[in-house]
Amino acid sequence: MAVYTDITDQELEAFLEGYDLGAPLAFKGIAEGVENSNFLLETEKGRYILTVYERRVKAEDLPYFLNMLTWLADRGYPSARPIPTRSGATLSSLRGKPAAIVEFLPGLSVRKPTAAHCREAGEGLAWLHLAGEGYPGRRANDLGQAAWSPLFSKHRKAAEDLKPGLSATIDNDLAQLSLMWPRNLPTGTIHADYFPDNVFFQSNGKFAAAIDFYFACDDAYAYDVAVTLNAWCFEADGSFNITAAKALLNGYERRRPLSPIEKEALPILARGAAMRFFLTRLADWGSTPAGALVRPKDPLEYERKLAVHREGLVLFA
Amino acid sequence: MAVYTDITDQELEAFLEGYDLGAPLAFKGIAEGVENSNFLLETEKGRYILTVYERRVKAEDLPYFLNMLTWLADRGYPSARPIPTRSGATLSSLRGKPAAIVEFLPGLSVRKPTAAHCREAGEGLAWLHLAGEGYPGRRANDLGQAAWSPLFSKHRKAAEDLKPGLSATIDNDLAQLSLMWPRNLPTGTIHADYFPDNVFFQSNGKFAAAIDFYFACDDAYAYDVAVTLNAWCFEADGSFNITAAKALLNGYERRRPLSPIEKEALPILARGAAMRFFLTRLADWGSTPAGALVRPKDPLEYERKLAVHREGLVLFA
């Protein structure tokens, strides 16, 4: 849950004067997204999500994200279209923080995706990759492979505290990833955080929408697939569900067939993707004060995924 | 903000099978109410609030509250109508906890009510008192005057910790309240927690709805007015805004004129109402562990209101 910024009715009214949305009819803080404050806003014109950008999202990156959402919506992709102010800007500010209004998207996220959900999610991801083609915005992946060793060097002690001996294992992983990391894959605009809580389904189980694009960047499409495999296809007991993974890849390839080099790269990409989430969770774990309002996610969940990938996945027989 | 219970998509679907509301289209935890978990639920039939009842609300009291909401809605009062299950029950259960679905009510609560808001709120309260007449449900006010001394005896030390010497002042207040408490006032079903965050306004500033009836009980109507005066008519600096108070009473009397004995009783009722909220905040303050997710409200805010009422209000010249 996340509502870090408290907006009064007077602040809301003043903010909405900048938009052509009519008067507010309802306004409720919602428990969605962990990085920003989100509000359900209903006005005379329709329903929207108002986001106040808090920590981690850099203000200078916001035009990249908001322009991407407009680009995707213009191409029919079901992401939330940003609503421009009267002066045509999609980025505004509220309480001195960056803020934006986007369309409300119906749909429900699923907690325990089935193979059928994975197939739909995979197709939605490929659709996103195709819809994003030609988007002129550029943003390097600041959590990409080159960032991992420097990031780990700052949190080595936290890793040892979690599990004695872990830092040597991670060092070894990082060396192998550096050596084996593929650099010749098709790249483009990727979501980079396509987790189940960022994907909505219709009540009939069909893909409905993707949200929370605030890690989007330029990187290999197949890396986005690898992040998604890690996020959707592990069981609670840490085992990898190959049926779900094949369904996800099958759904993806309905829209965008993977090339042979992408398929070959997937196991190492999945290992790297597990490293990326292990490292950022480790960093959050170490830097979260005891008793903080937001409980950090368990880094060891991704350490276990790393261990599975160390063995090497066989995704394509 | 309050979402204590995490509901998965599968749990939601199973729960909704008990209702004739169609498939779920959207479901979001919302930051509303501090005692229960609330979710915005959109289905094929419309928009609703799903409440999972957590601490403080007694399960055996829920039929009283839900039947009251049905009673009020049947009489045209703008409170949220409970939605019955297929078998006709308004009370259901989810994750082993009591749960109910009620209509979604549009409207916005105001943070800093103006005198105009106070007038509207006062009228809405009188409307509630009239609409509740004849409701057959009975519930004693377990936070009424008789409960205050026993409650304070358990939290005397917390009062001294907050402000040395405070416990003797409160003892004196309690003795005076016991002596002067009026017992011959018109009584009926009251809201008992009619605070600004429990009242919605339309965008034109008109009263829209009242929510959160989970302190409702049988007590003097004028006591409900006194609770409301305390909640709406104090400035942030602790001063009592007599203009706002007169507007509130004026709005109330548009619908239900106060009798001479009710008017005469208001100052002592307001002092007692300040005591009631001081005491429950004191109890929450003492029993909340350091680092808890919910920050208790400041008891001293109501201690300052008590001090104002100790001087005696002149509401009717």
Interface residues (C-beta under 8 A of the other chain):
Chain A: M1 V3 T8 D9 Q10 L12 A23 P24 L25 A26 F27 K28 G29 I30 A31 E32 L40 E42 E44 F104 P106 G107 L108 S109 V110 R111 K112 Q202 S203 N204 A290 G291 L293
Chain B: M1 V3 T8 D9 Q10 L12 A23 P24 L25 A26 F27 K28 G29 I30 A31 E32 L40 E42 E44 F104 P106 G107 L108 S109 V110 R111 K112 Q202 S203 N204 A290 G291 L293
